[in-house]
Amino acid sequence: MARRSQPPPQLPPGTQVVLRAATVDDAGVRVQRGATGRVTGRRNDDYLVALGDGRQVTCARGQLSLRRAHQQQVAVGVAPDAGPALVARHTIYAAVVGSRAYGLSRAGSDTDVRGVYVAPTEAFWSLSKPPAHVAGPGPDEFWWEVERFCELALKANPNLLEVLHSPLVLTVTPLGRELLALRGAFLSQLVYQTYSGYVLSQFKKIEADLRRRGEPKWKHVMHLLRLLLAGGDLLRHGRVTVDVGAHRDRLLAVRRGELSWAQVESWRLSLHADLDAALEVTPLPAAPDVARVDAWLRAVRARGV
Protein backbone atom coordinates (compact mmCIF):
# COMPACT_ATOMS: atom_id res chain seq x y z
CA MET A 1 0.00 0.00 0.00
CA ALA A 2 1.46 3.38 -0.97
CA ARG A 3 2.21 5.67 1.97
CA ARG A 4 0.94 9.22 1.97
CA SER A 5 2.58 11.91 4.05
CA GLN A 6 0.54 13.19 6.99
CA PRO A 7 -0.85 16.73 6.53
CA PRO A 8 0.10 19.18 9.29
CA PRO A 9 -2.59 19.54 11.98
CA GLN A 10 -5.19 22.26 11.59
CA LEU A 11 -4.89 25.30 13.83
CA PRO A 12 -7.92 26.39 15.86
CA PRO A 13 -8.47 30.08 16.74
CA GLY A 14 -6.22 31.21 19.58
CA THR A 15 -3.27 28.99 18.61
CA GLN A 16 0.07 30.75 19.09
CA VAL A 17 2.18 30.53 15.95
CA VAL A 18 5.50 31.67 14.46
CA LEU A 19 6.04 32.77 10.86
CA ARG A 20 8.52 30.42 9.20
CA ALA A 21 9.52 32.93 6.52
CA ALA A 22 9.32 36.68 5.92
CA THR A 23 6.08 37.86 4.35
CA VAL A 24 3.90 40.97 4.08
CA ASP A 25 0.94 41.88 6.22
CA ASP A 26 -2.54 42.54 4.84
CA ALA A 27 -1.53 46.16 4.23
CA GLY A 28 1.52 45.13 2.20
CA VAL A 29 4.13 45.97 4.86
CA ARG A 30 7.02 43.50 5.39
CA VAL A 31 6.84 41.13 8.37
CA GLN A 32 10.03 39.45 9.58
CA ARG A 33 10.58 35.72 9.77
CA GLY A 34 10.05 34.59 13.37
CA ALA A 35 7.24 37.06 14.10
CA THR A 36 4.69 35.62 16.53
CA GLY A 37 0.94 35.91 16.68
CA ARG A 38 -2.35 34.13 17.27
CA VAL A 39 -4.65 32.47 14.78
CA THR A 40 -7.94 34.38 14.58
CA GLY A 41 -9.73 32.51 11.81
CA ARG A 42 -9.63 31.16 8.27
CA ARG A 43 -9.87 32.68 4.80
CA ASN A 44 -10.50 29.86 2.37
CA ASP A 45 -7.54 27.50 2.96
CA ASP A 46 -5.34 30.15 4.61
CA TYR A 47 -5.08 31.30 8.22
CA LEU A 48 -5.62 34.80 9.56
CA VAL A 49 -2.98 35.64 12.16
CA ALA A 50 -3.03 38.67 14.48
CA LEU A 51 0.53 39.76 15.26
CA GLY A 52 1.70 41.18 18.55
CA ASP A 53 1.85 44.73 17.15
CA GLY A 54 -1.78 44.62 16.00
CA ARG A 55 -1.17 43.87 12.33
CA GLN A 56 -2.74 40.93 10.53
CA VAL A 57 -1.21 38.50 8.06
CA THR A 58 -2.76 35.80 5.93
CA CYS A 59 -0.66 32.64 5.69
CA ALA A 60 -0.84 29.14 4.30
CA ARG A 61 -0.48 26.36 6.88
CA GLY A 62 3.02 25.56 5.63
CA GLN A 63 4.17 29.08 6.52
CA LEU A 64 3.32 28.64 10.20
CA SER A 65 4.85 26.68 13.07
CA LEU A 66 3.40 26.16 16.52
CA ARG A 67 5.24 28.56 18.81
CA ARG A 68 6.24 26.03 21.45
CA ALA A 69 7.26 23.43 18.87
CA HIS A 70 9.32 26.05 17.01
CA GLN A 71 11.14 27.10 20.18
CA GLN A 72 11.80 23.48 21.10
CA GLN A 73 13.21 22.68 17.69
CA VAL A 74 15.43 25.75 17.47
CA ALA A 75 16.68 25.77 21.08
CA VAL A 76 16.94 22.05 21.82
CA GLY A 77 16.55 20.27 18.52
CA VAL A 78 14.79 17.07 17.57
CA ALA A 79 15.66 13.68 19.04
CA PRO A 80 18.00 11.95 16.58
CA ASP A 81 15.90 8.77 16.61
CA ALA A 82 12.53 10.50 16.52
CA GLY A 83 9.33 9.80 14.71
CA PRO A 84 9.23 7.24 11.92
CA ALA A 85 12.67 5.89 12.80
CA LEU A 86 11.45 4.96 16.28
CA VAL A 87 8.46 3.17 14.81
CA ALA A 88 10.58 1.33 12.24
CA ARG A 89 13.31 0.22 14.67
CA HIS A 90 11.61 -0.12 18.03
CA THR A 91 8.03 -1.28 17.56
CA ILE A 92 7.14 -4.08 19.97
CA TYR A 93 3.47 -4.51 19.11
CA ALA A 94 1.08 -3.49 16.35
CA ALA A 95 -2.50 -4.47 15.50
CA VAL A 96 -5.41 -3.53 13.27
CA VAL A 97 -8.25 -1.75 15.06
CA GLY A 98 -11.41 0.05 13.94
CA SER A 99 -14.10 -1.42 11.71
CA ARG A 100 -11.98 -4.33 10.49
CA ALA A 101 -11.30 -5.51 14.02
CA TYR A 102 -14.88 -4.86 15.15
CA GLY A 103 -16.36 -6.95 12.34
CA LEU A 104 -18.04 -3.85 10.88
CA SER A 105 -15.91 -3.30 7.80
CA ARG A 106 -17.34 -2.77 4.34
CA ALA A 107 -15.79 -2.58 0.90
CA GLY A 108 -13.29 0.24 0.94
CA SER A 109 -13.01 0.46 4.74
CA ASP A 110 -9.72 1.87 6.01
CA THR A 111 -7.18 -0.38 7.67
CA ASP A 112 -6.46 1.41 10.94
CA VAL A 113 -3.16 0.37 12.52
CA ARG A 114 -2.13 1.18 16.08
CA GLY A 115 1.10 0.19 17.77
CA VAL A 116 3.57 0.58 20.62
CA TYR A 117 7.29 1.37 20.41
CA VAL A 118 9.95 1.51 23.12
CA ALA A 119 12.36 4.41 22.84
CA PRO A 120 15.93 3.50 23.90
CA THR A 121 16.52 4.48 27.51
CA GLU A 122 19.52 6.64 26.66
CA ALA A 123 17.26 8.79 24.45
CA PHE A 124 15.67 10.18 27.65
CA TRP A 125 19.05 11.40 28.92
CA SER A 126 19.16 14.08 26.25
CA LEU A 127 17.52 17.50 26.40
CA SER A 128 15.70 16.42 23.27
CA LYS A 129 13.28 13.74 24.49
CA PRO A 130 11.79 11.10 22.18
CA PRO A 131 8.17 11.73 21.13
CA ALA A 132 5.38 10.26 23.25
CA HIS A 133 3.47 9.34 20.09
CA VAL A 134 3.93 9.26 16.33
CA ALA A 135 1.26 9.75 13.68
CA GLY A 136 1.99 7.82 10.49
CA PRO A 137 3.96 7.09 8.43
CA GLY A 138 0.81 5.61 6.85
CA PRO A 139 -2.38 7.72 6.68
CA ASP A 140 -4.25 5.48 9.13
CA GLU A 141 -1.42 4.65 11.54
CA PHE A 142 -0.76 5.88 15.07
CA TRP A 143 1.88 4.73 17.58
CA TRP A 144 2.54 5.36 21.28
CA GLU A 145 5.80 5.21 23.19
CA VAL A 146 5.34 2.46 25.76
CA GLU A 147 5.26 4.76 28.79
CA ARG A 148 2.49 6.93 27.32
CA PHE A 149 0.64 3.83 26.20
CA CYS A 150 0.71 2.37 29.71
CA GLU A 151 -0.41 5.66 31.24
CA LEU A 152 -3.46 5.92 28.99
CA ALA A 153 -4.35 2.23 29.22
CA LEU A 154 -4.27 2.39 33.03
CA LYS A 155 -6.86 5.16 32.77
CA ALA A 156 -9.10 2.70 30.86
CA ASN A 157 -8.88 4.58 27.57
CA PRO A 158 -11.12 2.43 25.32
CA ASN A 159 -8.96 2.87 22.24
CA LEU A 160 -5.84 1.55 23.95
CA LEU A 161 -7.57 -1.35 25.67
CA GLU A 162 -8.89 -2.46 22.28
CA VAL A 163 -5.41 -2.22 20.75
CA LEU A 164 -4.20 -4.76 23.31
CA HIS A 165 -7.12 -7.11 22.57
CA SER A 166 -7.40 -6.80 18.79
CA PRO A 167 -7.79 -10.16 17.04
CA LEU A 168 -5.76 -8.80 14.10
CA VAL A 169 -2.18 -8.66 15.38
CA LEU A 170 0.45 -7.52 12.87
CA THR A 171 3.63 -7.43 14.95
CA VAL A 172 4.60 -8.80 18.34
CA THR A 173 8.17 -9.06 19.67
CA PRO A 174 9.27 -10.72 22.94
CA LEU A 175 8.72 -7.37 24.68
CA GLY A 176 5.36 -7.15 22.97
CA ARG A 177 4.40 -10.53 24.41
CA GLU A 178 5.37 -9.23 27.86
CA LEU A 179 3.03 -6.27 27.32
CA LEU A 180 0.20 -8.58 26.26
CA ALA A 181 0.78 -10.66 29.39
CA LEU A 182 -0.04 -7.49 31.37
CA ARG A 183 -3.43 -6.94 29.74
CA GLY A 184 -5.36 -7.84 32.87
CA ALA A 185 -3.42 -5.32 34.95
CA PHE A 186 -4.89 -2.43 32.95
CA LEU A 187 -8.52 -3.41 33.55
CA SER A 188 -10.53 -1.81 36.32
CA GLN A 189 -13.89 -0.26 37.14
CA LEU A 190 -12.60 3.00 35.60
CA VAL A 191 -14.06 1.45 32.45
CA TYR A 192 -17.50 2.54 33.64
CA GLN A 193 -16.47 6.20 33.76
CA THR A 194 -14.48 6.31 30.54
CA TYR A 195 -16.89 4.38 28.32
CA SER A 196 -20.16 5.91 29.55
CA GLY A 197 -18.72 9.40 30.06
CA TYR A 198 -17.33 9.60 26.54
CA VAL A 199 -20.57 8.41 24.95
CA LEU A 200 -22.66 10.87 26.98
CA SER A 201 -20.47 13.81 25.95
CA GLN A 202 -20.50 12.78 22.30
CA PHE A 203 -24.26 12.30 22.18
CA LYS A 204 -24.75 15.85 23.44
CA LYS A 205 -22.71 17.06 20.46
CA ILE A 206 -24.62 14.78 18.10
CA GLU A 207 -27.95 16.13 19.35
CA ALA A 208 -26.72 19.68 18.66
CA ASP A 209 -25.67 18.54 15.18
CA LEU A 210 -29.08 16.95 14.74
CA ARG A 211 -30.78 20.25 15.49
CA ARG A 212 -28.56 22.10 13.01
CA ARG A 213 -28.45 19.58 10.15
CA GLY A 214 -31.51 17.46 10.72
CA GLU A 215 -29.42 14.28 10.60
CA PRO A 216 -26.50 12.99 12.66
CA LYS A 217 -23.34 11.37 11.37
CA TRP A 218 -24.62 7.82 11.52
CA LYS A 219 -21.18 6.19 11.40
CA HIS A 220 -20.19 8.04 14.56
CA VAL A 221 -23.48 7.08 16.23
CA MET A 222 -22.86 3.42 15.34
CA HIS A 223 -19.41 3.43 16.93
CA LEU A 224 -20.72 5.07 20.11
CA LEU A 225 -23.35 2.37 20.49
CA ARG A 226 -20.67 -0.24 19.85
CA LEU A 227 -18.59 1.32 22.61
CA LEU A 228 -21.46 1.01 25.09
CA LEU A 229 -21.92 -2.64 24.11
CA ALA A 230 -18.23 -3.28 24.62
CA GLY A 231 -18.19 -1.45 27.96
CA GLY A 232 -21.13 -3.43 29.32
CA ASP A 233 -19.57 -6.71 28.24
CA LEU A 234 -16.23 -5.76 29.77
CA LEU A 235 -17.74 -4.80 33.11
CA ARG A 236 -19.97 -7.84 33.30
CA HIS A 237 -17.40 -10.44 32.29
CA GLY A 238 -14.05 -8.81 33.05
CA ARG A 239 -12.69 -9.27 29.51
CA VAL A 240 -12.38 -7.09 26.41
CA THR A 241 -14.29 -8.34 23.37
CA VAL A 242 -13.51 -6.35 20.23
CA ASP A 243 -15.68 -8.07 17.60
CA VAL A 244 -19.34 -6.98 17.81
CA GLY A 245 -20.60 -10.49 17.08
CA ALA A 246 -24.39 -10.80 17.07
CA HIS A 247 -24.88 -7.02 17.16
CA ARG A 248 -23.32 -6.53 13.72
CA ASP A 249 -26.49 -6.32 11.62
CA ARG A 250 -28.23 -3.85 13.92
CA LEU A 251 -25.17 -1.65 14.19
CA LEU A 252 -24.75 -1.57 10.41
CA ALA A 253 -28.44 -0.66 10.12
CA VAL A 254 -27.69 2.34 12.35
CA ARG A 255 -24.79 3.28 10.10
CA ARG A 256 -27.08 3.18 7.05
CA GLY A 257 -29.60 5.43 8.82
CA GLU A 258 -32.28 2.75 8.83
CA LEU A 259 -33.20 3.26 12.49
CA SER A 260 -35.03 6.38 13.59
CA TRP A 261 -33.40 8.70 16.07
CA ALA A 262 -36.01 7.65 18.64
CA GLN A 263 -35.01 3.99 18.17
CA VAL A 264 -31.33 4.85 18.48
CA GLU A 265 -31.92 6.90 21.61
CA SER A 266 -33.99 4.10 23.16
CA TRP A 267 -31.18 1.62 22.46
CA ARG A 268 -28.58 3.98 23.89
CA LEU A 269 -30.52 4.46 27.12
CA SER A 270 -30.98 0.71 27.53
CA LEU A 271 -27.23 0.21 27.04
CA HIS A 272 -26.47 2.83 29.68
CA ALA A 273 -28.83 0.99 32.03
CA ASP A 274 -27.03 -2.26 31.24
CA LEU A 275 -23.72 -0.55 32.01
CA ASP A 276 -25.08 0.50 35.42
CA ALA A 277 -26.29 -3.02 36.14
CA ALA A 278 -22.98 -4.54 35.03
CA LEU A 279 -21.08 -2.31 37.44
CA GLU A 280 -23.00 -3.89 40.32
CA VAL A 281 -21.74 -7.38 39.48
CA THR A 282 -18.40 -6.69 37.81
CA PRO A 283 -15.41 -8.88 38.67
CA LEU A 284 -13.07 -6.00 37.83
CA PRO A 285 -11.13 -4.36 40.68
CA ALA A 286 -11.81 -0.76 41.65
CA ALA A 287 -8.38 0.33 40.38
CA PRO A 288 -5.86 -1.07 37.88
CA ASP A 289 -2.68 -2.83 39.01
CA VAL A 290 -0.43 0.19 38.66
CA ALA A 291 2.40 -1.36 40.65
CA ARG A 292 2.64 -4.34 38.31
CA VAL A 293 2.68 -2.19 35.20
CA ASP A 294 5.18 0.24 36.73
CA ALA A 295 7.51 -2.60 37.72
CA TRP A 296 7.46 -3.92 34.17
CA LEU A 297 8.11 -0.47 32.70
CA ARG A 298 11.06 0.06 35.05
CA ALA A 299 12.46 -3.32 33.98
CA VAL A 300 12.13 -2.35 30.33
CA ARG A 301 13.96 0.93 30.93
CA ALA A 302 16.69 -0.89 32.88
CA ARG A 303 17.29 -3.17 29.91
CA GLY A 304 17.89 -0.09 27.79
CA VAL A 305 16.30 -1.73 24.76
C-alpha positions as CSV (number, residue, x, y, z in Angstrom):
1,M,0.0,0.0,0.0
2,A,1.5,3.4,-1.0
3,R,2.2,5.7,2.0
4,R,0.9,9.2,2.0
5,S,2.6,11.9,4.1
6,Q,0.5,13.2,7.0
7,P,-0.8,16.7,6.5
8,P,0.1,19.2,9.3
9,P,-2.6,19.5,12.0
10,Q,-5.2,22.3,11.6
11,L,-4.9,25.3,13.8
12,P,-7.9,26.4,15.9
13,P,-8.5,30.1,16.7
14,G,-6.2,31.2,19.6
15,T,-3.3,29.0,18.6
16,Q,0.1,30.8,19.1
17,V,2.2,30.5,15.9
18,V,5.5,31.7,14.5
19,L,6.0,32.8,10.9
20,R,8.5,30.4,9.2
21,A,9.5,32.9,6.5
22,A,9.3,36.7,5.9
23,T,6.1,37.9,4.3
24,V,3.9,41.0,4.1
25,D,0.9,41.9,6.2
26,D,-2.5,42.5,4.8
27,A,-1.5,46.2,4.2
28,G,1.5,45.1,2.2
29,V,4.1,46.0,4.9
30,R,7.0,43.5,5.4
31,V,6.8,41.1,8.4
32,Q,10.0,39.5,9.6
33,R,10.6,35.7,9.8
34,G,10.0,34.6,13.4
35,A,7.2,37.1,14.1
36,T,4.7,35.6,16.5
37,G,0.9,35.9,16.7
38,R,-2.4,34.1,17.3
39,V,-4.7,32.5,14.8
40,T,-7.9,34.4,14.6
41,G,-9.7,32.5,11.8
42,R,-9.6,31.2,8.3
43,R,-9.9,32.7,4.8
44,N,-10.5,29.9,2.4
45,D,-7.5,27.5,3.0
46,D,-5.3,30.1,4.6
47,Y,-5.1,31.3,8.2
48,L,-5.6,34.8,9.6
49,V,-3.0,35.6,12.2
50,A,-3.0,38.7,14.5
51,L,0.5,39.8,15.3
52,G,1.7,41.2,18.6
53,D,1.8,44.7,17.1
54,G,-1.8,44.6,16.0
55,R,-1.2,43.9,12.3
56,Q,-2.7,40.9,10.5
57,V,-1.2,38.5,8.1
58,T,-2.8,35.8,5.9
59,C,-0.7,32.6,5.7
60,A,-0.8,29.1,4.3
61,R,-0.5,26.4,6.9
62,G,3.0,25.6,5.6
63,Q,4.2,29.1,6.5
64,L,3.3,28.6,10.2
65,S,4.8,26.7,13.1
66,L,3.4,26.2,16.5
67,R,5.2,28.6,18.8
68,R,6.2,26.0,21.5
69,A,7.3,23.4,18.9
70,H,9.3,26.0,17.0
71,Q,11.1,27.1,20.2
72,Q,11.8,23.5,21.1
73,Q,13.2,22.7,17.7
74,V,15.4,25.8,17.5
75,A,16.7,25.8,21.1
76,V,16.9,22.0,21.8
77,G,16.6,20.3,18.5
78,V,14.8,17.1,17.6
79,A,15.7,13.7,19.0
80,P,18.0,12.0,16.6
81,D,15.9,8.8,16.6
82,A,12.5,10.5,16.5
83,G,9.3,9.8,14.7
84,P,9.2,7.2,11.9
85,A,12.7,5.9,12.8
86,L,11.5,5.0,16.3
87,V,8.5,3.2,14.8
88,A,10.6,1.3,12.2
89,R,13.3,0.2,14.7
90,H,11.6,-0.1,18.0
91,T,8.0,-1.3,17.6
92,I,7.1,-4.1,20.0
93,Y,3.5,-4.5,19.1
94,A,1.1,-3.5,16.3
95,A,-2.5,-4.5,15.5
96,V,-5.4,-3.5,13.3
97,V,-8.3,-1.7,15.1
98,G,-11.4,0.0,13.9
99,S,-14.1,-1.4,11.7
100,R,-12.0,-4.3,10.5
101,A,-11.3,-5.5,14.0
102,Y,-14.9,-4.9,15.1
103,G,-16.4,-6.9,12.3
104,L,-18.0,-3.8,10.9
105,S,-15.9,-3.3,7.8
106,R,-17.3,-2.8,4.3
107,A,-15.8,-2.6,0.9
108,G,-13.3,0.2,0.9
109,S,-13.0,0.5,4.7
110,D,-9.7,1.9,6.0
111,T,-7.2,-0.4,7.7
112,D,-6.5,1.4,10.9
113,V,-3.2,0.4,12.5
114,R,-2.1,1.2,16.1
115,G,1.1,0.2,17.8
116,V,3.6,0.6,20.6
117,Y,7.3,1.4,20.4
118,V,9.9,1.5,23.1
119,A,12.4,4.4,22.8
120,P,15.9,3.5,23.9
121,T,16.5,4.5,27.5
122,E,19.5,6.6,26.7
123,A,17.3,8.8,24.4
124,F,15.7,10.2,27.7
125,W,19.0,11.4,28.9
126,S,19.2,14.1,26.2
127,L,17.5,17.5,26.4
128,S,15.7,16.4,23.3
129,K,13.3,13.7,24.5
130,P,11.8,11.1,22.2
131,P,8.2,11.7,21.1
132,A,5.4,10.3,23.3
133,H,3.5,9.3,20.1
134,V,3.9,9.3,16.3
135,A,1.3,9.8,13.7
136,G,2.0,7.8,10.5
137,P,4.0,7.1,8.4
138,G,0.8,5.6,6.8
139,P,-2.4,7.7,6.7
140,D,-4.3,5.5,9.1
141,E,-1.4,4.7,11.5
142,F,-0.8,5.9,15.1
143,W,1.9,4.7,17.6
144,W,2.5,5.4,21.3
145,E,5.8,5.2,23.2
146,V,5.3,2.5,25.8
147,E,5.3,4.8,28.8
148,R,2.5,6.9,27.3
149,F,0.6,3.8,26.2
150,C,0.7,2.4,29.7
151,E,-0.4,5.7,31.2
152,L,-3.5,5.9,29.0
153,A,-4.4,2.2,29.2
154,L,-4.3,2.4,33.0
155,K,-6.9,5.2,32.8
156,A,-9.1,2.7,30.9
157,N,-8.9,4.6,27.6
158,P,-11.1,2.4,25.3
159,N,-9.0,2.9,22.2
160,L,-5.8,1.5,23.9
161,L,-7.6,-1.4,25.7
162,E,-8.9,-2.5,22.3
163,V,-5.4,-2.2,20.8
164,L,-4.2,-4.8,23.3
165,H,-7.1,-7.1,22.6
166,S,-7.4,-6.8,18.8
167,P,-7.8,-10.2,17.0
168,L,-5.8,-8.8,14.1
169,V,-2.2,-8.7,15.4
170,L,0.4,-7.5,12.9
171,T,3.6,-7.4,14.9
172,V,4.6,-8.8,18.3
173,T,8.2,-9.1,19.7
174,P,9.3,-10.7,22.9
175,L,8.7,-7.4,24.7
176,G,5.4,-7.1,23.0
177,R,4.4,-10.5,24.4
178,E,5.4,-9.2,27.9
179,L,3.0,-6.3,27.3
180,L,0.2,-8.6,26.3
181,A,0.8,-10.7,29.4
182,L,0.0,-7.5,31.4
183,R,-3.4,-6.9,29.7
184,G,-5.4,-7.8,32.9
185,A,-3.4,-5.3,35.0
186,F,-4.9,-2.4,33.0
187,L,-8.5,-3.4,33.5
188,S,-10.5,-1.8,36.3
189,Q,-13.9,-0.3,37.1
190,L,-12.6,3.0,35.6
191,V,-14.1,1.4,32.4
192,Y,-17.5,2.5,33.6
193,Q,-16.5,6.2,33.8
194,T,-14.5,6.3,30.5
195,Y,-16.9,4.4,28.3
196,S,-20.2,5.9,29.5
197,G,-18.7,9.4,30.1
198,Y,-17.3,9.6,26.5
199,V,-20.6,8.4,25.0
200,L,-22.7,10.9,27.0
201,S,-20.5,13.8,26.0
202,Q,-20.5,12.8,22.3
203,F,-24.3,12.3,22.2
204,K,-24.8,15.8,23.4
205,K,-22.7,17.1,20.5
206,I,-24.6,14.8,18.1
207,E,-28.0,16.1,19.4
208,A,-26.7,19.7,18.7
209,D,-25.7,18.5,15.2
210,L,-29.1,16.9,14.7
211,R,-30.8,20.3,15.5
212,R,-28.6,22.1,13.0
213,R,-28.5,19.6,10.2
214,G,-31.5,17.5,10.7
215,E,-29.4,14.3,10.6
216,P,-26.5,13.0,12.7
217,K,-23.3,11.4,11.4
218,W,-24.6,7.8,11.5
219,K,-21.2,6.2,11.4
220,H,-20.2,8.0,14.6
221,V,-23.5,7.1,16.2
222,M,-22.9,3.4,15.3
223,H,-19.4,3.4,16.9
224,L,-20.7,5.1,20.1
225,L,-23.3,2.4,20.5
226,R,-20.7,-0.2,19.9
227,L,-18.6,1.3,22.6
228,L,-21.5,1.0,25.1
229,L,-21.9,-2.6,24.1
230,A,-18.2,-3.3,24.6
231,G,-18.2,-1.5,28.0
232,G,-21.1,-3.4,29.3
233,D,-19.6,-6.7,28.2
234,L,-16.2,-5.8,29.8
235,L,-17.7,-4.8,33.1
236,R,-20.0,-7.8,33.3
237,H,-17.4,-10.4,32.3
238,G,-14.0,-8.8,33.0
239,R,-12.7,-9.3,29.5
240,V,-12.4,-7.1,26.4
241,T,-14.3,-8.3,23.4
242,V,-13.5,-6.4,20.2
243,D,-15.7,-8.1,17.6
244,V,-19.3,-7.0,17.8
245,G,-20.6,-10.5,17.1
246,A,-24.4,-10.8,17.1
247,H,-24.9,-7.0,17.2
248,R,-23.3,-6.5,13.7
249,D,-26.5,-6.3,11.6
250,R,-28.2,-3.9,13.9
251,L,-25.2,-1.6,14.2
252,L,-24.8,-1.6,10.4
253,A,-28.4,-0.7,10.1
254,V,-27.7,2.3,12.3
255,R,-24.8,3.3,10.1
256,R,-27.1,3.2,7.1
257,G,-29.6,5.4,8.8
258,E,-32.3,2.8,8.8
259,L,-33.2,3.3,12.5
260,S,-35.0,6.4,13.6
261,W,-33.4,8.7,16.1
262,A,-36.0,7.7,18.6
263,Q,-35.0,4.0,18.2
264,V,-31.3,4.8,18.5
265,E,-31.9,6.9,21.6
266,S,-34.0,4.1,23.2
267,W,-31.2,1.6,22.5
268,R,-28.6,4.0,23.9
269,L,-30.5,4.5,27.1
270,S,-31.0,0.7,27.5
271,L,-27.2,0.2,27.0
272,H,-26.5,2.8,29.7
273,A,-28.8,1.0,32.0
274,D,-27.0,-2.3,31.2
275,L,-23.7,-0.6,32.0
276,D,-25.1,0.5,35.4
277,A,-26.3,-3.0,36.1
278,A,-23.0,-4.5,35.0
279,L,-21.1,-2.3,37.4
280,E,-23.0,-3.9,40.3
281,V,-21.7,-7.4,39.5
282,T,-18.4,-6.7,37.8
283,P,-15.4,-8.9,38.7
284,L,-13.1,-6.0,37.8
285,P,-11.1,-4.4,40.7
286,A,-11.8,-0.8,41.6
287,A,-8.4,0.3,40.4
288,P,-5.9,-1.1,37.9
289,D,-2.7,-2.8,39.0
290,V,-0.4,0.2,38.7
291,A,2.4,-1.4,40.7
292,R,2.6,-4.3,38.3
293,V,2.7,-2.2,35.2
294,D,5.2,0.2,36.7
295,A,7.5,-2.6,37.7
296,W,7.5,-3.9,34.2
297,L,8.1,-0.5,32.7
298,R,11.1,0.1,35.1
299,A,12.5,-3.3,34.0
300,V,12.1,-2.3,30.3
301,R,14.0,0.9,30.9
302,A,16.7,-0.9,32.9
303,R,17.3,-3.2,29.9
304,G,17.9,-0.1,27.8
305,V,16.3,-1.7,24.8
